[in-house]
């Protein structure tokens, strides 16, 4: 099974969380770089049979406090390979904040895959989407949608709740914890086969043939609980995100495990260190 999809989701969430919580910097312009390790690469709980982990450095270039581009090369580790380059995911986006009550992020994503790599969504050619978060002191409410382009087009929706706990340690240091719960949904592409019997003519019986058709269905893809933790001191940050994901509506092709989705309820964590310049 393929496995890069998590990195795409992580890159988008890093930008959103930092924009909402990074009060130690007066401006977010400039260059940022981080090193990140994920214990269980997955895409909405879909995993590979080897339960791969991954390392990915992330470089961010901010033209001002709103416009950014970033890129992350991905290196996969499992029982079969060690630190193998799998591909690079790049994105660009625009963030906006209205009177500290509404936060938004509009983004486009372009993955670049190795032909030999087996990655989640290896057929993905591009993705575009938008998230809107209504900010308040009790619960932040987030909603978003995206469109994914490959040989076919898929649409996704996400909805979530979170609450930010912020503790100012001193003039330069702050600790932020953001417990969150999200539900993710989207279209799924699959094929279905059935027997079709043609009508006979006088004494000639009809014939039976197997007909295979492509179908698209909109389903819940996963429920996910996480608690991102950011310790920021000046221009340096330590990041830790424990998460638990429950995949839903896995596609199973009878007799074809190679075409079926593999997934399970999964606890995983992401560790990172980040520096701004």
C-alpha positions as CSV (number, residue, x, y, z in Angstrom):
1,X,0.0,0.0,0.0
2,X,1.2,3.5,-0.6
3,X,2.1,5.9,2.2
4,X,2.8,9.6,1.5
5,X,-0.6,11.1,2.1
6,X,0.1,11.9,5.7
7,X,2.9,14.3,4.8
8,X,0.5,16.3,2.7
9,X,-2.0,16.6,5.6
10,X,0.8,17.4,8.0
11,X,2.2,20.3,5.9
12,X,-1.2,22.0,5.8
13,X,-1.9,21.5,9.5
14,X,1.6,22.9,10.5
15,X,0.8,26.2,8.6
16,X,-2.7,26.5,10.2
17,X,-1.6,25.6,13.8
18,X,1.5,27.9,13.7
19,X,-0.6,30.8,12.3
20,X,-3.1,30.5,15.1
21,X,-0.6,30.0,18.0
22,X,2.7,31.5,17.0
23,X,2.6,34.7,19.1
24,X,6.4,34.8,19.8
25,X,7.1,36.3,16.4
26,X,5.8,39.8,15.4
27,X,5.9,38.8,11.8
28,X,5.9,35.5,9.9
29,X,7.9,36.7,7.0
30,X,11.1,35.0,6.1
31,X,12.4,31.4,5.9
32,X,11.7,28.5,8.2
33,X,13.0,25.0,8.2
34,X,12.1,22.0,10.3
35,X,13.0,18.3,10.7
36,X,10.0,15.9,11.4
37,X,9.6,12.2,12.2
38,X,6.3,10.4,12.0
39,X,5.9,7.0,13.7
40,X,3.1,5.7,11.5
41,X,2.6,7.1,8.0
42,X,-1.1,6.9,7.0
43,X,-3.7,8.6,4.9
44,X,-7.0,8.9,6.8
45,X,-6.0,5.7,8.6
46,X,-5.0,3.9,5.4
47,X,-1.6,2.2,5.9
48,X,0.9,0.0,4.1
49,X,1.4,-3.6,5.1
50,X,4.9,-2.8,6.5
51,X,3.6,-0.1,8.9
52,X,6.1,2.4,7.6
53,X,7.5,5.4,9.5
54,X,8.9,8.5,7.8
55,X,11.3,11.3,8.1
56,X,10.7,14.6,6.2
57,X,12.4,17.9,6.5
58,X,10.1,20.8,5.7
59,X,11.2,24.2,4.2
60,X,8.8,27.1,4.3
61,X,9.3,30.5,2.5
62,X,6.9,33.3,3.7
63,X,6.7,36.3,1.4
64,X,4.7,38.1,4.0
65,X,2.4,37.1,6.8
66,X,-0.2,35.8,4.3
67,X,1.6,34.2,1.3
68,X,3.8,31.1,1.6
69,X,5.3,28.1,-0.3
70,X,6.8,25.0,1.3
71,X,8.2,21.7,0.3
72,X,9.0,18.4,2.0
73,X,11.1,15.5,0.7
74,X,9.9,12.2,2.2
75,X,12.1,9.3,3.4
76,X,10.5,6.0,4.3
77,X,11.6,3.5,6.9
78,X,10.2,-0.1,7.3
79,X,11.3,-3.7,7.5
80,X,12.1,-3.7,3.8
81,X,13.8,-0.3,3.3
82,X,15.8,2.1,5.4
83,X,15.7,5.9,4.8
84,X,14.5,5.5,1.2
85,X,13.6,8.6,-0.8
86,X,10.0,8.3,-1.8
87,X,9.0,11.7,-3.3
88,X,8.5,15.4,-2.5
89,X,5.3,17.2,-1.7
90,X,5.1,21.0,-2.4
91,X,2.4,23.5,-1.6
92,X,1.6,27.2,-1.8
93,X,-1.1,29.1,0.1
94,X,-2.7,32.2,1.3
95,X,-3.8,32.8,4.9
96,X,-6.1,35.4,6.2
97,X,-7.4,36.4,9.7
98,X,-10.4,38.7,10.2
99,X,-10.3,40.6,13.5
100,X,-9.0,37.4,15.3
101,X,-12.5,35.8,14.8
102,X,-12.1,34.1,11.4
103,X,-9.0,32.3,10.2
104,X,-8.7,31.0,6.6
105,X,-6.2,29.1,4.5
106,X,-6.4,28.7,0.7
107,X,-3.9,26.2,-0.7
108,X,-2.7,24.2,-3.7
109,X,-0.6,21.1,-3.4
110,X,1.7,19.4,-6.0
111,X,3.3,16.0,-5.2
112,X,6.3,14.7,-7.1
113,X,6.5,10.9,-6.7
114,X,9.3,8.4,-7.5
115,X,8.1,5.9,-10.1
116,X,9.4,3.1,-8.0
117,X,7.8,4.3,-4.8
118,X,4.5,2.8,-3.5
119,X,2.8,5.8,-2.0
120,X,-0.7,6.6,-0.8
121,X,-2.4,8.6,-3.6
122,X,0.4,7.9,-6.1
123,X,-2.0,8.8,-8.8
124,X,-2.6,12.3,-7.3
125,X,-1.4,15.0,-9.7
126,X,-2.6,18.1,-7.8
127,X,-4.9,19.2,-5.0
128,X,-6.6,22.5,-4.1
129,X,-8.7,23.4,-1.1
130,X,-9.7,25.8,1.6
131,X,-10.3,25.8,5.3
132,X,-12.2,28.3,7.5
133,X,-11.9,28.4,11.3
134,X,-14.3,30.4,13.5
135,X,-12.2,31.4,16.5
136,X,-13.6,31.9,20.0
137,X,-12.6,31.3,23.6
138,X,-14.6,28.1,24.1
139,X,-14.2,26.0,20.9
140,X,-12.7,26.8,17.5
141,X,-14.9,25.4,14.7
142,X,-13.3,24.4,11.4
143,X,-14.8,23.5,8.1
144,X,-13.1,22.9,4.8
145,X,-13.2,21.3,1.3
146,X,-10.8,20.2,-1.3
147,X,-10.6,18.8,-4.8
148,X,-8.1,16.2,-5.9
149,X,-7.0,15.8,-9.5
150,X,-5.7,12.5,-11.0
151,X,-7.1,10.5,-13.9
152,X,-10.4,11.2,-12.1
153,X,-11.5,14.0,-9.8
154,X,-12.4,13.5,-6.1
155,X,-13.9,15.9,-3.6
156,X,-13.4,16.1,0.1
157,X,-14.9,17.7,3.2
158,X,-13.5,18.1,6.7
159,X,-15.0,19.4,10.0
160,X,-13.4,19.8,13.3
161,X,-13.4,21.3,16.8
162,X,-10.4,22.4,18.9
163,X,-9.5,24.4,21.9
164,X,-6.1,26.2,22.3
165,X,-4.4,26.2,25.7
166,X,-1.7,28.8,25.9
167,X,0.8,29.3,28.7
168,X,3.3,32.2,28.6
169,X,6.5,30.9,30.2
170,X,8.4,34.1,30.0
171,X,8.8,37.1,27.6
172,X,10.3,34.9,24.8
173,X,8.8,31.4,25.5
174,X,5.3,30.1,25.2
175,X,3.7,26.6,25.4
176,X,0.7,25.8,23.3
177,X,-1.5,22.7,23.4
178,X,-4.4,22.3,20.9
179,X,-6.6,19.2,21.5
180,X,-8.6,18.6,18.4
181,X,-11.2,16.2,16.9
182,X,-11.9,16.0,13.2
183,X,-14.1,14.0,10.8
184,X,-13.0,13.6,7.2
185,X,-15.2,12.7,4.3
186,X,-14.7,12.4,0.5
187,X,-15.6,10.6,-2.7
188,X,-14.1,7.2,-3.3
189,X,-13.5,5.6,-6.7
190,X,-14.2,1.9,-7.1
191,X,-15.5,-0.7,-9.6
192,X,-18.4,-3.0,-9.3
193,X,-19.2,-6.1,-11.3
194,X,-22.4,-8.0,-11.9
195,X,-23.9,-10.6,-14.2
196,X,-26.1,-9.3,-17.0
197,X,-28.2,-11.7,-19.0
198,X,-29.3,-10.8,-22.5
199,X,-32.8,-11.7,-23.7
200,X,-33.1,-14.8,-25.9
201,X,-34.7,-15.0,-29.4
202,X,-37.3,-17.7,-30.0
203,X,-35.5,-21.0,-29.4
204,X,-32.1,-19.4,-28.7
205,X,-31.3,-18.8,-25.0
206,X,-29.9,-15.5,-23.7
207,X,-26.2,-15.2,-22.8
208,X,-24.8,-14.2,-19.4
209,X,-21.8,-11.8,-19.3
210,X,-19.9,-10.1,-16.5
211,X,-20.3,-6.3,-16.6
212,X,-17.8,-4.1,-14.8
213,X,-18.6,-0.5,-14.1
214,X,-16.8,2.4,-12.4
215,X,-18.6,4.1,-9.5
216,X,-18.1,7.0,-7.2
217,X,-19.5,7.3,-3.7
218,X,-19.2,10.0,-1.0
219,X,-18.3,8.5,2.4
220,X,-16.9,9.3,5.8
221,X,-13.1,8.5,5.5
222,X,-11.9,8.8,9.1
223,X,-12.3,10.2,12.6
224,X,-9.2,11.6,14.1
225,X,-8.2,12.9,17.6
226,X,-4.9,14.8,18.1
227,X,-3.3,17.2,20.6
228,X,-0.5,19.2,18.9
229,X,2.0,20.6,21.4
230,X,4.3,23.6,20.5
231,X,7.0,24.9,22.7
232,X,8.3,28.1,21.2
233,X,11.4,30.0,22.4
234,X,12.3,33.0,20.3
235,X,12.7,31.7,16.8
236,X,13.0,28.0,17.8
237,X,10.1,25.6,18.2
238,X,9.7,22.0,19.4
239,X,6.7,20.2,18.1
240,X,5.0,17.0,19.3
241,X,1.7,15.7,18.0
242,X,0.2,12.5,19.3
243,X,-2.8,11.4,17.3
244,X,-5.4,8.5,17.1
245,X,-7.1,7.9,13.8
246,X,-10.1,5.6,13.0
247,X,-10.5,4.8,9.3
248,X,-14.0,4.3,7.9
249,X,-15.4,2.7,4.8
250,X,-12.3,1.0,3.6
251,X,-12.7,-0.2,0.0
252,X,-12.4,-4.0,-0.1
253,X,-12.2,-5.9,-3.5
254,X,-13.3,-9.5,-2.9
255,X,-10.4,-11.8,-3.8
256,X,-8.1,-8.9,-4.6
257,X,-6.2,-7.8,-1.5
258,X,-3.8,-6.0,-3.8
259,X,-6.6,-3.7,-4.8
260,X,-8.2,-3.4,-1.4
261,X,-7.5,-0.6,1.1
262,X,-5.6,-1.6,4.3
263,X,-6.4,0.3,7.4
264,X,-6.8,0.0,11.2
265,X,-7.3,2.2,14.2
266,X,-3.9,3.7,14.7
267,X,-2.1,5.6,17.4
268,X,0.9,7.5,16.0
269,X,3.0,10.6,16.8
270,X,5.0,13.2,15.0
271,X,8.1,14.8,16.5
272,X,9.7,18.0,15.1
273,X,12.1,20.8,15.6
274,X,11.7,24.1,13.8
275,X,13.9,27.2,13.3
276,X,12.9,30.6,11.8
277,X,15.3,32.9,10.1
